[in-house]
């Protein structure tokens, strides 16, 4: 991720939902990413 990127922007780029990203990364209700944190995204694997 780059500064200023959002979960919504990443979801659109990889054609998944924000909820998928949250679920794949066990984020629960937390939507804020910490510096240096990595995300798992399975492109095109929306549910």
C-alpha positions in Angstrom: 0.0 0.0 0.0 1.0 3.6 -0.6 0.1 6.6 1.6 -3.4 7.7 1.0 -4.7 4.4 -0.4 -7.9 3.1 1.1 -9.5 -0.3 1.4 -12.2 0.8 -1.0 -9.6 1.8 -3.6 -7.8 -1.5 -3.2 -11.1 -3.4 -3.5 -11.9 -1.7 -6.8 -8.4 -2.2 -8.2 -8.5 -5.9 -7.4 -12.2 -6.4 -8.1 -13.1 -7.7 -4.6 -15.2 -6.2 -1.9 -13.9 -4.3 1.1 -15.5 -6.9 3.3 -13.5 -9.6 1.5 -10.3 -7.8 2.3 -11.3 -7.4 6.0 -12.3 -11.1 6.3 -9.1 -12.4 4.5 -7.0 -10.3 6.9 -9.0 -11.0 10.1 -9.4 -7.3 10.7 -12.8 -7.5 12.4 -14.3 -4.0 12.7 -10.8 -2.4 12.4 -10.4 -0.7 9.0 -7.2 1.2 9.8 -3.9 -0.2 8.6 -0.7 0.4 10.5 2.6 1.4 8.9 4.4 -1.7 7.7 1.3 -3.9 7.9 0.7 -6.2 4.9 -2.6 -7.2 3.4 -3.6 -10.5 1.8 -5.8 -10.0 -1.3 -7.0 -12.7 -3.6 -7.8 -10.8 -6.9 -11.1 -11.6 -8.5 -12.1 -13.9 -5.6 -15.0 -11.9 -4.3 -17.8 -13.6 -2.5 
